[in-house]
Amino acid sequence: MKISIKTWFRFLRVLIIALLLTSCYSVRIVSTHGTPNPDPINDSDDDYRNKRVIVLDTVIKGGITTSVLEFKTARNGCKSGKLHSVEYKNTFGGSLLYLVTFGNKRKVKIKYVCMKPEN
């Protein structure tokens, strides 16, 4: 069975479109109770305006037999020890790294906002 070049390019185009559409996403979890830690200097144009945002951009190493990836952080800058919101972002580059390393490494970008300490 011989596959034509035209069929091969169609398959490749569909594969690339599928990768581009499914590989970039972000998940945000926001608390309905409590007040976010303020930051009057932060003048960004997104939902994090006037909030103190901590960003973690790192690569998590996993194994072939790893079923759950865990990432523990000291929550730097959280005096209250409570989180107001957490955002996990996956990008196309992160998905490619995951595929190339056969699931051993995953690029993670996490943004979180602490709750304002109670006085």
N, C-alpha and C positions, 0 to 999 in steps of 0.2 A: 504494500500500500504506500503510495507516494503522496506526500502532502505538498501542496503548491505553496509558493512563496506568499501569495495573496492570503491564503488561509492562515499561514504562520503569522503574518503581520496583524491580521484581525484578532487572533488569539492573544498576541502580545499587547495590542492596544487595549483589549478588554481587561487583561490582567493588570496593566498599569493603572487604568481608571479605577479598578476595584481597590487596589492598594492605596491610591490617593484619597479615595472617598472614605475608607474605613479606618485609616491609620491616624488621623488627627482628631483628637477629642479632648475634652476637659470635663472634669466632674467637680462640682463645688457643693460642700455640705456647710450649711449655715445654721447656727443656733438661733432659736426664736426667743430665748431668755438671755438676759445680760446685755451689757454694753461693750462694744469693741474698744480696745485700747486706742486713744486718740493720738494723732500725729499731725499737727497743724502745718508742717512743712510739706507733707505729701499732697501734691496737687495734680495727681494723675487724672485721666479722663474716664476711668472705669469705676467699678463698684468699690474700689479700695481707696477712694478719695478721702482724705483726712483720717485715715486709719494707719496704724503702725503695722506694716507688712514685713514678714520675715520670709525670705526666699531660700529654698534649698534646691540646688541644681547639681545632681550627682549621678553616679552610675552604681547600681546595685548588682552585686555578683551573686549568682545562684548556681545551683548544680543541676545535673541531668535529672536526679531523683527528687528535686525540690518541687513540692506541690503547692506550697504557699510561700510567697516572698514577704518577709517582714523587714521593716525599716524603723529602727528605734532612734529617736532624737531626744535631746535634753530639753527641747522647747526653749532655746536660748531667748532671753528677753521676756519671758513670761513670768512676771512676779506673782501673778494670781495662780498660775499652774493650770488654768482653764483655757480652752480654745473656743473662740467665737466662730471662726470659719476656717475651713481647710479646702484647698483646691489642688487637685492632682491633674497634671497635664501630660498627655502623650502626643508626641510629634511624629512626623514621617521619618525623621532621622533616628528617633528612638526605636521605631518599629523595624527599621533596617538593621540597626545594631542587634536587636533581639533575633532577627532572622539569620544574620551572618554568623553570630556566635552560638546558634542552635539553642537559644534560650538561656545561655549562661550569664549574659549581662543585659541589663535593662536600664536605659537612661530615664531618669525621673526628675520632674520639676514640680516641686511642691511649694505652694504659698500658704501661709497661715497667719491669722490675726488672733492675738490673745484677747481675753476679756479684761476689761478694766478692773484693777484690784478694788475690792470693797474696803471702804474706810471705816 
